[in-house]
Amino acid sequence: CSDDLFEIDGTSGDEPDEIGCWDHPEVVKVHSPSEGGLHVVACYAPKGSVGCWAIGLMQLDEDVEIPSWPMEWKIGGRGYSVELTLTVPDDAVVSKVDQDG
């Protein structure tokens, strides 16, 4: 949504709503105790690409299915942003994945 922020709407409490990732990908875990979860990976302008966002999904682990939650992809409010909308269960929690440890 911004040149350097991976923005997350619809979270509450201690869940992240903005993560800086100008020069590196970031990963958040979306997990529902009742239905499982997935990782969302965000990266702005990967090396060798145009100045646009890339958003992707990743399994939580090998052989773990990605939930069949409703998803919608579209160009965001700016021409270089991708917007992913996930409809998740009420018990889902979003957490930043620590990539340093």
Summary of the structure (lengths in Angstrom):
residues: 101
radius of gyration: 13.5
end to end distance: 27.1
largest distance: 40.0
contacts: 234
relative contact order: 0.26
helix: 0%
strand: 42%
